[in-house]
């Protein structure tokens, strides 16, 4: 399964557009991660716990999008876009959206 952010795939022809596919993942921040992130903000450095949570949420959203595309019989997903949104006070939603296509 090819996943690209562009509208097409170089050297490939889109034979059929199968529709929009998406995947979402919501992750909550935990109290300990919040405390350590605030300490990092004061002393400098990267908030590794948050980075890992964000990376995991992105991977899950993309995996869900791919599963939806495979169920539709797609060979690829083009025009993929990742969106990040804060939900409530302590949750983050990652959405992966694209167009499922059959290649010719």
PEVENLIN-V468443 format. One record per pair of residues at least 4 apart in sequence whose ideal C-beta (glycine too) atoms are under 7 Angstrom apart, sorted by the first residue. I is the first residue (numbers start at 0). GAP is how many residues later the second one is. D is the distance in whole Angstrom. If there is no record, write none. Layout:
i=[I/I]
gap=[GAP/GAP]
d=[D/D]
//
This chain:
i=[0/0/0/0/1/1/1/2/2/2/3/3/3/4/4/5/6/6/7/7/8/8/11/12/12/13/13/14/14/14/15/15/16/16/17/17/17/17/17/17/18/18/19/19/20/20/20/20/20/20/20/21/21/21/21/21/22/22/22/22/22/22/22/23/23/23/23/24/24/24/24/25/25/25/26/26/26/26/27/27/28/28/28/29/30/31/32/32/32/33/34/35/35/36/36/36/36/37/38/39/39/39/45/46/47/48/49/50/51/52/53/53/54/55/56/56/56/57/57/57/58/59/60/60/60/60/61/61/62/63/64/64/64/64/65/65/66/67/68/68/68/69/71/72/73/73/73/74/74/74/75/75/76/76/76/77/77/77/78/78/79/79/80/80/81/81/82/83/83/84/85/86/86/86]
gap=[65/68/69/75/7/73/74/63/74/77/5/74/76/74/75/72/71/72/6/70/67/69/91/90/91/87/89/87/88/89/85/86/82/84/54/55/56/82/83/84/53/81/77/79/44/47/48/51/56/77/79/43/46/73/74/75/38/39/40/41/42/45/73/37/40/69/71/32/35/36/69/61/65/67/26/30/64/65/62/63/4/5/61/4/4/4/4/16/17/4/4/4/13/4/10/12/13/4/4/5/6/7/5/4/4/4/4/4/4/4/4/38/4/4/4/35/37/4/24/36/4/4/4/33/34/35/4/34/4/4/4/12/31/33/4/11/4/4/5/8/31/4/28/29/26/27/28/26/27/28/25/27/21/22/23/20/21/23/19/20/16/18/16/17/12/14/12/8/10/8/6/4/5/6]
d=[6/7/7/7/6/7/4/7/5/6/6/6/6/7/5/7/6/5/6/6/6/7/5/7/4/5/6/5/6/3/7/4/6/6/5/7/5/4/6/6/7/6/6/6/5/4/5/7/6/6/5/6/7/6/6/5/4/6/7/3/4/7/5/6/7/6/5/4/4/4/5/6/5/5/5/5/7/5/6/5/6/6/5/7/7/6/6/4/6/6/7/6/6/7/4/7/6/7/6/5/7/5/6/6/6/6/6/6/6/6/6/7/6/6/6/7/4/6/6/5/6/6/6/5/6/4/6/5/6/7/6/7/4/6/6/7/6/7/4/5/4/7/5/7/4/6/6/7/5/4/5/6/4/7/6/6/5/6/5/5/6/4/5/7/7/6/4/7/6/5/6/4/7/5]
//
